[in-house]
Amino acid sequence: MDVVTIGESMMVFSPIRTGYLRHAHTFQKGIAGAESNVAIGLSRLGHKVGWGSRVGEDEFGTEIISFLRGEGVDVSQVIQDDSAPTGIYFKELLRPEEIRVYYYRQNSAASRMSVQDLNEEYIASAKYLHLTGITPALSESCRDTVWEAIRIAKKNGVKIVFDPNLRRKLWKDENEAKRLLVELSSYADIVLPGVSEGEFLFGECEKEVMAKRFLKNGSSLVVLKLGEEGAYYLSDENKGYVPAYDVKQVVDPVGAGDGFAAGFLSGLLEQKSIYDAVYKGCVVGAAVTMANGDVEGLPDQQSLLSLLSQQEDVLR
C-alpha cells in the first residue's frame, strides 16, 4: 500500500433544495467520512490505498464497502458489525457559504473499532499512515486504536500524516480535545491543520507563528491550510506560501480538506517538491468544492490535468 487510513465512513443525506431541514422532504444519498474521502481521492489519482474501519451489517454498511471497493480502495480491513449500525449524517444547506451538519453516529459500528481490529503487517506495508482527530473523538476504544496504529507505524518506519480535523460536536470536553489533538500531532511526521484548528490548539492567530508551534511540538513538516489564500508549509529546511486554485463558484465546501490531503499525499508519493505537492493539494481540494457531495468532486488523473492546464502558470 502507498497509504493506509483508518476511520469512520457514513451515509450522508443532503436535501435537494436549500433551507432549513424542517422544510426538506427529498434527499439525495451519498457516502462520506474524512478518511474514506482521502482513500477515494488517492485511488482516483492512481495510488494503492487501504481503508480500515467498522460498518454495520446493514444495507448502508454493505453499500459503503461496495462503493469503496468499486473506487479501487482495498477494504480487506473493514469489519461488518452485526451488533451496531452504520453512522449517518444530514447536511442542512442554508446557502452556499453556510452548511450545517447533524451527526447520528453515537454507538455506531465504527465507534466500536478496537486494537484487535488492527493488522500490523498491513499497516507496516504502507509508506504513509493517514489519521485524523475525528476517530479518537468517537470512543475510548477508537482512541486506543489510534494510539496502537501510531505505535505500529513508528515501529515499522511508516510515516504518519495527521489531520486534526476538529469536530466540536463530537467532543464532550474541549479541553480534553485540545490536549489529545496536540499530543497526537506531536507523533505525526506531517500535520495538516486548518487555521481555525491551529487557533483552537495553540491560541495563535499569526500563520507563521502557528506553524512554528506545530513544528516545535514535534512534527517534521506542517502544512497550514488557508482556504481561499492557499496554504503555508514549514519544515526545518523549507517554508513558503502556495497560492490557492481559483474557484469561480463554490457549490459545496464539505470535504475540501480531505481532497487537499489526498492531492498533497499524491504529490509526495510522486516525489514532487513540497511546494508542488502542496499546490496539487490545493487544486484537488478546490475541485471538491465545485461539486455537490463529499467525494463526487474528487478528480481522476485526466480531470486533474485539465484543471492544472487552466492555471499551469501558477504551478512551477
Contacts in CASP RR format, 6 or more apart in sequence:
PFRMAT RR
TARGET T0000
AUTHOR 0000-0000-0000
METHOD contacts of the structure
MODEL  1
MDVVTIGESMMVFSPIRTGYLRHAHTFQKGIAGAESNVAIGLSRLGHKVG
WGSRVGEDEFGTEIISFLRGEGVDVSQVIQDDSAPTGIYFKELLRPEEIR
VYYYRQNSAASRMSVQDLNEEYIASAKYLHLTGITPALSESCRDTVWEAI
RIAKKNGVKIVFDPNLRRKLWKDENEAKRLLVELSSYADIVLPGVSEGEF
LFGECEKEVMAKRFLKNGSSLVVLKLGEEGAYYLSDENKGYVPAYDVKQV
VDPVGAGDGFAAGFLSGLLEQKSIYDAVYKGCVVGAAVTMANGDVEGLPD
QQSLLSLLSQQEDVLR
1 48 0 8 1.000
1 49 0 8 1.000
1 50 0 8 1.000
1 74 0 8 1.000
1 122 0 8 1.000
1 125 0 8 1.000
1 126 0 8 1.000
1 127 0 8 1.000
2 42 0 8 1.000
2 47 0 8 1.000
2 48 0 8 1.000
2 49 0 8 1.000
2 126 0 8 1.000
2 127 0 8 1.000
2 128 0 8 1.000
2 269 0 8 1.000
3 38 0 8 1.000
3 39 0 8 1.000
3 42 0 8 1.000
3 47 0 8 1.000
3 48 0 8 1.000
3 49 0 8 1.000
3 50 0 8 1.000
3 126 0 8 1.000
3 127 0 8 1.000
3 128 0 8 1.000
3 129 0 8 1.000
3 130 0 8 1.000
3 265 0 8 1.000
3 269 0 8 1.000
4 49 0 8 1.000
4 50 0 8 1.000
4 51 0 8 1.000
4 52 0 8 1.000
4 77 0 8 1.000
4 122 0 8 1.000
4 123 0 8 1.000
4 125 0 8 1.000
4 126 0 8 1.000
4 128 0 8 1.000
4 129 0 8 1.000
4 130 0 8 1.000
4 158 0 8 1.000
5 35 0 8 1.000
5 36 0 8 1.000
5 38 0 8 1.000
5 39 0 8 1.000
5 49 0 8 1.000
5 50 0 8 1.000
5 51 0 8 1.000
5 52 0 8 1.000
5 129 0 8 1.000
5 130 0 8 1.000
5 131 0 8 1.000
6 35 0 8 1.000
6 51 0 8 1.000
6 52 0 8 1.000
6 53 0 8 1.000
6 113 0 8 1.000
6 118 0 8 1.000
6 129 0 8 1.000
6 131 0 8 1.000
6 135 0 8 1.000
6 145 0 8 1.000
6 146 0 8 1.000
6 149 0 8 1.000
7 33 0 8 1.000
7 34 0 8 1.000
7 35 0 8 1.000
7 36 0 8 1.000
7 51 0 8 1.000
7 52 0 8 1.000
7 53 0 8 1.000
7 110 0 8 1.000
7 113 0 8 1.000
7 132 0 8 1.000
7 134 0 8 1.000
7 135 0 8 1.000
7 142 0 8 1.000
8 33 0 8 1.000
8 35 0 8 1.000
8 53 0 8 1.000
8 87 0 8 1.000
8 105 0 8 1.000
8 108 0 8 1.000
8 110 0 8 1.000
8 111 0 8 1.000
8 134 0 8 1.000
8 135 0 8 1.000
8 138 0 8 1.000
9 31 0 8 1.000
9 32 0 8 1.000
9 33 0 8 1.000
9 35 0 8 1.000
9 36 0 8 1.000
9 51 0 8 1.000
9 53 0 8 1.000
9 55 0 8 1.000
9 64 0 8 1.000
9 68 0 8 1.000
9 110 0 8 1.000
10 31 0 8 1.000
10 32 0 8 1.000
10 33 0 8 1.000
10 64 0 8 1.000
10 86 0 8 1.000
10 87 0 8 1.000
10 88 0 8 1.000
10 89 0 8 1.000
10 105 0 8 1.000
10 108 0 8 1.000
10 110 0 8 1.000
11 29 0 8 1.000
11 30 0 8 1.000
11 31 0 8 1.000
11 32 0 8 1.000
11 60 0 8 1.000
11 63 0 8 1.000
11 64 0 8 1.000
11 86 0 8 1.000
11 87 0 8 1.000
11 88 0 8 1.000
11 89 0 8 1.000
12 29 0 8 1.000
12 30 0 8 1.000
12 31 0 8 1.000
12 32 0 8 1.000
12 88 0 8 1.000
12 89 0 8 1.000
12 90 0 8 1.000
12 91 0 8 1.000
12 293 0 8 1.000
12 294 0 8 1.000
13 27 0 8 1.000
13 28 0 8 1.000
13 29 0 8 1.000
13 30 0 8 1.000
13 88 0 8 1.000
13 89 0 8 1.000
13 90 0 8 1.000
13 91 0 8 1.000
14 27 0 8 1.000
14 28 0 8 1.000
14 30 0 8 1.000
14 90 0 8 1.000
14 91 0 8 1.000
14 93 0 8 1.000
14 292 0 8 1.000
14 293 0 8 1.000
15 21 0 8 1.000
15 24 0 8 1.000
15 26 0 8 1.000
15 27 0 8 1.000
15 91 0 8 1.000
15 92 0 8 1.000
15 93 0 8 1.000
16 24 0 8 1.000
16 26 0 8 1.000
16 27 0 8 1.000
16 28 0 8 1.000
17 24 0 8 1.000
17 26 0 8 1.000
17 93 0 8 1.000
18 93 0 8 1.000
18 94 0 8 1.000
18 95 0 8 1.000
19 92 0 8 1.000
19 93 0 8 1.000
19 94 0 8 1.000
20 92 0 8 1.000
20 94 0 8 1.000
21 90 0 8 1.000
21 92 0 8 1.000
21 102 0 8 1.000
24 92 0 8 1.000
27 90 0 8 1.000
28 292 0 8 1.000
30 293 0 8 1.000
30 294 0 8 1.000
31 63 0 8 1.000
31 64 0 8 1.000
31 67 0 8 1.000
31 68 0 8 1.000
31 294 0 8 1.000
31 295 0 8 1.000
32 89 0 8 1.000
32 254 0 8 1.000
32 255 0 8 1.000
32 293 0 8 1.000
32 294 0 8 1.000
32 295 0 8 1.000
33 134 0 8 1.000
33 258 0 8 1.000
33 294 0 8 1.000
34 132 0 8 1.000
34 134 0 8 1.000
34 163 0 8 1.000
34 165 0 8 1.000
34 255 0 8 1.000
34 258 0 8 1.000
35 51 0 8 1.000
35 52 0 8 1.000
35 53 0 8 1.000
35 130 0 8 1.000
35 131 0 8 1.000
35 132 0 8 1.000
35 134 0 8 1.000
35 135 0 8 1.000
36 51 0 8 1.000
36 53 0 8 1.000
36 64 0 8 1.000
36 68 0 8 1.000
36 73 0 8 1.000
36 295 0 8 1.000
37 255 0 8 1.000
37 258 0 8 1.000
37 259 0 8 1.000
37 262 0 8 1.000
37 294 0 8 1.000
37 295 0 8 1.000
37 298 0 8 1.000
38 49 0 8 1.000
38 130 0 8 1.000
38 258 0 8 1.000
38 259 0 8 1.000
38 261 0 8 1.000
38 262 0 8 1.000
38 265 0 8 1.000
39 49 0 8 1.000
39 50 0 8 1.000
39 51 0 8 1.000
39 68 0 8 1.000
39 71 0 8 1.000
39 73 0 8 1.000
40 68 0 8 1.000
40 71 0 8 1.000
40 73 0 8 1.000
40 262 0 8 1.000
40 295 0 8 1.000
40 298 0 8 1.000
41 258 0 8 1.000
41 259 0 8 1.000
41 262 0 8 1.000
41 263 0 8 1.000
41 266 0 8 1.000
41 284 0 8 1.000
41 295 0 8 1.000
41 298 0 8 1.000
42 49 0 8 1.000
42 262 0 8 1.000
42 263 0 8 1.000
42 265 0 8 1.000
42 266 0 8 1.000
43 49 0 8 1.000
43 71 0 8 1.000
43 72 0 8 1.000
43 73 0 8 1.000
44 71 0 8 1.000
44 298 0 8 1.000
44 299 0 8 1.000
44 300 0 8 1.000
44 301 0 8 1.000
45 262 0 8 1.000
45 263 0 8 1.000
45 266 0 8 1.000
45 284 0 8 1.000
45 299 0 8 1.000
45 300 0 8 1.000
45 301 0 8 1.000
45 304 0 8 1.000
46 266 0 8 1.000
46 301 0 8 1.000
47 265 0 8 1.000
47 266 0 8 1.000
47 269 0 8 1.000
48 74 0 8 1.000
49 73 0 8 1.000
49 74 0 8 1.000
50 73 0 8 1.000
50 74 0 8 1.000
50 75 0 8 1.000
50 76 0 8 1.000
50 77 0 8 1.000
50 126 0 8 1.000
51 68 0 8 1.000
51 73 0 8 1.000
51 74 0 8 1.000
51 75 0 8 1.000
51 77 0 8 1.000
51 78 0 8 1.000
52 75 0 8 1.000
52 77 0 8 1.000
52 78 0 8 1.000
52 117 0 8 1.000
53 77 0 8 1.000
53 78 0 8 1.000
53 79 0 8 1.000
53 110 0 8 1.000
53 113 0 8 1.000
54 78 0 8 1.000
54 79 0 8 1.000
54 80 0 8 1.000
54 81 0 8 1.000
54 84 0 8 1.000
54 109 0 8 1.000
54 110 0 8 1.000
54 112 0 8 1.000
54 113 0 8 1.000
54 117 0 8 1.000
55 61 0 8 1.000
55 64 0 8 1.000
55 65 0 8 1.000
55 78 0 8 1.000
55 79 0 8 1.000
55 80 0 8 1.000
55 81 0 8 1.000
55 86 0 8 1.000
55 109 0 8 1.000
55 110 0 8 1.000
56 80 0 8 1.000
56 81 0 8 1.000
56 82 0 8 1.000
56 84 0 8 1.000
56 85 0 8 1.000
56 86 0 8 1.000
56 108 0 8 1.000
56 109 0 8 1.000
57 80 0 8 1.000
57 81 0 8 1.000
57 82 0 8 1.000
58 85 0 8 1.000
58 86 0 8 1.000
60 85 0 8 1.000
60 86 0 8 1.000
60 87 0 8 1.000
60 88 0 8 1.000
61 80 0 8 1.000
61 86 0 8 1.000
61 109 0 8 1.000
62 80 0 8 1.000
64 86 0 8 1.000
65 75 0 8 1.000
65 78 0 8 1.000
65 80 0 8 1.000
68 75 0 8 1.000
68 78 0 8 1.000
69 75 0 8 1.000
76 122 0 8 1.000
77 117 0 8 1.000
77 119 0 8 1.000
77 122 0 8 1.000
79 109 0 8 1.000
79 117 0 8 1.000
80 109 0 8 1.000
81 109 0 8 1.000
81 112 0 8 1.000
83 112 0 8 1.000
84 107 0 8 1.000
84 108 0 8 1.000
84 109 0 8 1.000
84 111 0 8 1.000
84 112 0 8 1.000
85 108 0 8 1.000
85 109 0 8 1.000
86 108 0 8 1.000
86 109 0 8 1.000
86 110 0 8 1.000
87 104 0 8 1.000
87 105 0 8 1.000
87 108 0 8 1.000
87 109 0 8 1.000
87 110 0 8 1.000
88 104 0 8 1.000
88 105 0 8 1.000
89 101 0 8 1.000
89 102 0 8 1.000
89 103 0 8 1.000
89 104 0 8 1.000
89 105 0 8 1.000
90 101 0 8 1.000
90 102 0 8 1.000
90 104 0 8 1.000
91 99 0 8 1.000
91 100 0 8 1.000
91 101 0 8 1.000
91 254 0 8 1.000
92 99 0 8 1.000
92 100 0 8 1.000
92 101 0 8 1.000
92 102 0 8 1.000
93 99 0 8 1.000
94 100 0 8 1.000
96 249 0 8 1.000
96 250 0 8 1.000
96 251 0 8 1.000
96 252 0 8 1.000
97 250 0 8 1.000
97 253 0 8 1.000
99 252 0 8 1.000
99 253 0 8 1.000
99 254 0 8 1.000
101 169 0 8 1.000
101 254 0 8 1.000
103 169 0 8 1.000
103 170 0 8 1.000
105 111 0 8 1.000
105 138 0 8 1.000
108 138 0 8 1.000
110 138 0 8 1.000
110 142 0 8 1.000
111 138 0 8 1.000
111 139 0 8 1.000
111 141 0 8 1.000
111 142 0 8 1.000
112 139 0 8 1.000
112 141 0 8 1.000
113 135 0 8 1.000
113 138 0 8 1.000
113 139 0 8 1.000
113 141 0 8 1.000
113 142 0 8 1.000
113 145 0 8 1.000
114 141 0 8 1.000
114 144 0 8 1.000
114 145 0 8 1.000
115 141 0 8 1.000
115 144 0 8 1.000
115 145 0 8 1.000
115 148 0 8 1.000
117 145 0 8 1.000
118 145 0 8 1.000
118 148 0 8 1.000
118 149 0 8 1.000
118 152 0 8 1.000
120 152 0 8 1.000
120 156 0 8 1.000
123 129 0 8 1.000
123 149 0 8 1.000
123 152 0 8 1.000
123 153 0 8 1.000
123 156 0 8 1.000
123 158 0 8 1.000
124 152 0 8 1.000
124 153 0 8 1.000
124 155 0 8 1.000
124 156 0 8 1.000
124 157 0 8 1.000
124 158 0 8 1.000
126 158 0 8 1.000
127 158 0 8 1.000
127 159 0 8 1.000
127 269 0 8 1.000
128 158 0 8 1.000
128 159 0 8 1.000
128 160 0 8 1.000
128 161 0 8 1.000
128 265 0 8 1.000
128 268 0 8 1.000
128 269 0 8 1.000
129 149 0 8 1.000
129 150 0 8 1.000
129 153 0 8 1.000
129 158 0 8 1.000
129 159 0 8 1.000
129 160 0 8 1.000
129 161 0 8 1.000
130 161 0 8 1.000
130 163 0 8 1.000
130 261 0 8 1.000
130 265 0 8 1.000
131 146 0 8 1.000
131 149 0 8 1.000
131 150 0 8 1.000
131 160 0 8 1.000
131 161 0 8 1.000
131 162 0 8 1.000
131 163 0 8 1.000
131 184 0 8 1.000
131 188 0 8 1.000
132 162 0 8 1.000
132 163 0 8 1.000
132 164 0 8 1.000
132 165 0 8 1.000
133 146 0 8 1.000
133 162 0 8 1.000
133 163 0 8 1.000
133 164 0 8 1.000
133 165 0 8 1.000
133 166 0 8 1.000
133 167 0 8 1.000
133 181 0 8 1.000
133 184 0 8 1.000
134 165 0 8 1.000
134 167 0 8 1.000
134 170 0 8 1.000
135 142 0 8 1.000
135 143 0 8 1.000
135 145 0 8 1.000
135 146 0 8 1.000
136 142 0 8 1.000
136 143 0 8 1.000
136 146 0 8 1.000
136 180 0 8 1.000
136 184 0 8 1.000
137 167 0 8 1.000
137 170 0 8 1.000
137 171 0 8 1.000
137 177 0 8 1.000
138 170 0 8 1.000
143 180 0 8 1.000
146 184 0 8 1.000
150 160 0 8 1.000
150 184 0 8 1.000
150 187 0 8 1.000
152 158 0 8 1.000
153 159 0 8 1.000
153 160 0 8 1.000
154 160 0 8 1.000
154 187 0 8 1.000
159 189 0 8 1.000
159 190 0 8 1.000
160 187 0 8 1.000
160 188 0 8 1.000
160 189 0 8 1.000
160 190 0 8 1.000
161 188 0 8 1.000
161 189 0 8 1.000
161 190 0 8 1.000
161 191 0 8 1.000
161 192 0 8 1.000
161 261 0 8 1.000
161 265 0 8 1.000
162 184 0 8 1.000
162 185 0 8 1.000
162 187 0 8 1.000
162 188 0 8 1.000
162 190 0 8 1.000
162 191 0 8 1.000
162 192 0 8 1.000
162 219 0 8 1.000
163 191 0 8 1.000
163 192 0 8 1.000
163 193 0 8 1.000
163 257 0 8 1.000
163 258 0 8 1.000
163 261 0 8 1.000
164 181 0 8 1.000
164 184 0 8 1.000
164 185 0 8 1.000
164 191 0 8 1.000
164 192 0 8 1.000
164 193 0 8 1.000
164 194 0 8 1.000
164 197 0 8 1.000
164 198 0 8 1.000
164 201 0 8 1.000
165 197 0 8 1.000
166 177 0 8 1.000
166 181 0 8 1.000
166 196 0 8 1.000
166 197 0 8 1.000
166 200 0 8 1.000
168 174 0 8 1.000
168 177 0 8 1.000
171 177 0 8 1.000
178 200 0 8 1.000
178 201 0 8 1.000
181 197 0 8 1.000
181 201 0 8 1.000
182 201 0 8 1.000
182 202 0 8 1.000
182 217 0 8 1.000
185 191 0 8 1.000
185 193 0 8 1.000
185 201 0 8 1.000
185 214 0 8 1.000
185 217 0 8 1.000
185 218 0 8 1.000
185 219 0 8 1.000
186 217 0 8 1.000
186 218 0 8 1.000
186 219 0 8 1.000
187 218 0 8 1.000
188 219 0 8 1.000
189 219 0 8 1.000
189 220 0 8 1.000
189 221 0 8 1.000
190 219 0 8 1.000
190 220 0 8 1.000
190 221 0 8 1.000
190 222 0 8 1.000
190 223 0 8 1.000
191 214 0 8 1.000
191 219 0 8 1.000
191 221 0 8 1.000
191 222 0 8 1.000
191 223 0 8 1.000
192 223 0 8 1.000
192 225 0 8 1.000
192 257 0 8 1.000
192 260 0 8 1.000
192 261 0 8 1.000
192 264 0 8 1.000
193 201 0 8 1.000
193 210 0 8 1.000
193 214 0 8 1.000
193 222 0 8 1.000
193 224 0 8 1.000
193 225 0 8 1.000
194 224 0 8 1.000
194 225 0 8 1.000
194 226 0 8 1.000
195 207 0 8 1.000
195 210 0 8 1.000
195 224 0 8 1.000
195 225 0 8 1.000
195 226 0 8 1.000
195 227 0 8 1.000
198 204 0 8 1.000
198 210 0 8 1.000
198 213 0 8 1.000
198 214 0 8 1.000
198 224 0 8 1.000
199 205 0 8 1.000
199 210 0 8 1.000
201 213 0 8 1.000
202 210 0 8 1.000
202 213 0 8 1.000
202 214 0 8 1.000
203 210 0 8 1.000
204 210 0 8 1.000
204 213 0 8 1.000
207 224 0 8 1.000
207 226 0 8 1.000
207 232 0 8 1.000
208 232 0 8 1.000
208 234 0 8 1.000
208 239 0 8 1.000
210 224 0 8 1.000
211 222 0 8 1.000
211 224 0 8 1.000
211 232 0 8 1.000
211 233 0 8 1.000
211 234 0 8 1.000
211 239 0 8 1.000
212 234 0 8 1.000
214 222 0 8 1.000
214 224 0 8 1.000
214 234 0 8 1.000
215 222 0 8 1.000
215 234 0 8 1.000
215 235 0 8 1.000
215 236 0 8 1.000
220 235 0 8 1.000
220 236 0 8 1.000
221 233 0 8 1.000
221 234 0 8 1.000
221 235 0 8 1.000
221 274 0 8 1.000
222 233 0 8 1.000
222 234 0 8 1.000
222 235 0 8 1.000
223 231 0 8 1.000
223 232 0 8 1.000
223 233 0 8 1.000
223 264 0 8 1.000
223 278 0 8 1.000
224 231 0 8 1.000
224 232 0 8 1.000
224 233 0 8 1.000
224 234 0 8 1.000
225 231 0 8 1.000
225 257 0 8 1.000
225 260 0 8 1.000
226 232 0 8 1.000
226 244 0 8 1.000
227 244 0 8 1.000
227 256 0 8 1.000
228 244 0 8 1.000
229 241 0 8 1.000
229 244 0 8 1.000
230 241 0 8 1.000
230 242 0 8 1.000
230 243 0 8 1.000
230 244 0 8 1.000
230 282 0 8 1.000
231 241 0 8 1.000
231 242 0 8 1.000
231 244 0 8 1.000
231 260 0 8 1.000
231 278 0 8 1.000
231 281 0 8 1.000
231 282 0 8 1.000
232 239 0 8 1.000
232 240 0 8 1.000
232 241 0 8 1.000
232 242 0 8 1.000
233 239 0 8 1.000
233 240 0 8 1.000
233 242 0 8 1.000
233 274 0 8 1.000
233 275 0 8 1.000
233 278 0 8 1.000
234 240 0 8 1.000
235 274 0 8 1.000
238 274 0 8 1.000
238 275 0 8 1.000
240 275 0 8 1.000
242 275 0 8 1.000
242 278 0 8 1.000
242 279 0 8 1.000
242 282 0 8 1.000
243 279 0 8 1.000
243 282 0 8 1.000
243 314 0 8 1.000
244 282 0 8 1.000
244 286 0 8 1.000
245 279 0 8 1.000
245 282 0 8 1.000
245 283 0 8 1.000
245 285 0 8 1.000
245 286 0 8 1.000
245 287 0 8 1.000
245 307 0 8 1.000
245 311 0 8 1.000
245 314 0 8 1.000
246 286 0 8 1.000
246 311 0 8 1.000
247 286 0 8 1.000
247 289 0 8 1.000
247 290 0 8 1.000
249 290 0 8 1.000
250 289 0 8 1.000
250 290 0 8 1.000
251 289 0 8 1.000
251 290 0 8 1.000
251 291 0 8 1.000
251 292 0 8 1.000
252 288 0 8 1.000
252 289 0 8 1.000
252 291 0 8 1.000
252 292 0 8 1.000
252 293 0 8 1.000
253 289 0 8 1.000
254 293 0 8 1.000
254 294 0 8 1.000
255 285 0 8 1.000
255 288 0 8 1.000
255 293 0 8 1.000
255 294 0 8 1.000
256 285 0 8 1.000
256 286 0 8 1.000
256 288 0 8 1.000
256 289 0 8 1.000
257 285 0 8 1.000
257 288 0 8 1.000
258 288 0 8 1.000
258 294 0 8 1.000
259 281 0 8 1.000
259 284 0 8 1.000
259 285 0 8 1.000
259 287 0 8 1.000
259 288 0 8 1.000
259 298 0 8 1.000
260 281 0 8 1.000
260 282 0 8 1.000
260 284 0 8 1.000
260 285 0 8 1.000
261 281 0 8 1.000
262 281 0 8 1.000
262 284 0 8 1.000
262 298 0 8 1.000
263 277 0 8 1.000
263 280 0 8 1.000
263 281 0 8 1.000
263 283 0 8 1.000
263 284 0 8 1.000
263 285 0 8 1.000
264 277 0 8 1.000
264 278 0 8 1.000
264 280 0 8 1.000
264 281 0 8 1.000
264 284 0 8 1.000
265 277 0 8 1.000
266 277 0 8 1.000
266 280 0 8 1.000
266 281 0 8 1.000
266 284 0 8 1.000
267 276 0 8 1.000
267 277 0 8 1.000
267 280 0 8 1.000
267 281 0 8 1.000
268 277 0 8 1.000
270 277 0 8 1.000
272 280 0 8 1.000
275 316 0 8 1.000
276 315 0 8 1.000
276 316 0 8 1.000
279 314 0 8 1.000
279 315 0 8 1.000
280 304 0 8 1.000
283 304 0 8 1.000
283 307 0 8 1.000
283 308 0 8 1.000
283 311 0 8 1.000
284 298 0 8 1.000
284 299 0 8 1.000
284 304 0 8 1.000
286 307 0 8 1.000
287 297 0 8 1.000
287 298 0 8 1.000
287 299 0 8 1.000
287 303 0 8 1.000
287 304 0 8 1.000
287 307 0 8 1.000
288 294 0 8 1.000
288 295 0 8 1.000
288 297 0 8 1.000
288 298 0 8 1.000
290 297 0 8 1.000
291 297 0 8 1.000
299 307 0 8 1.000
308 315 0 8 1.000
END
